[in-house]
Amino acid sequence: MAESLYDRYMKASTANRAHGETCSRCSPDVRCDTGRRLQESFERLQDAYLAQQKQTRG
């Protein structure tokens, strides 16, 4: 069974947070290439999930 949008969103959040806590090159304002990719993925999934919730709830 395919993962739900919510599950993918939460996994992206966890991966983004974990990377930020362990990467010495990332800060809240500046990210390394991997950190930037993880942040962008998280943001895209967050936007999609919130749009889905807005549509569902009217």
Steps between C-alpha positions, in 0.01 A plus 500: 500500500628844411592739778253777567591861439498555876747214555736637233468850650587371849796296370632806318465704818690238701777471240534878476518541878746212545729639232490848653595361840801307371639707211775739599457697177130577551350779708143633515589758233753315280483138389738263325387341170344201675337719763358727230357199311342360819355840593353550153349151504347564841358836388345351183337218694381736772341729242332204328372357828362833620333560163343154521372572850359835394319338206369215717374731772357754258 
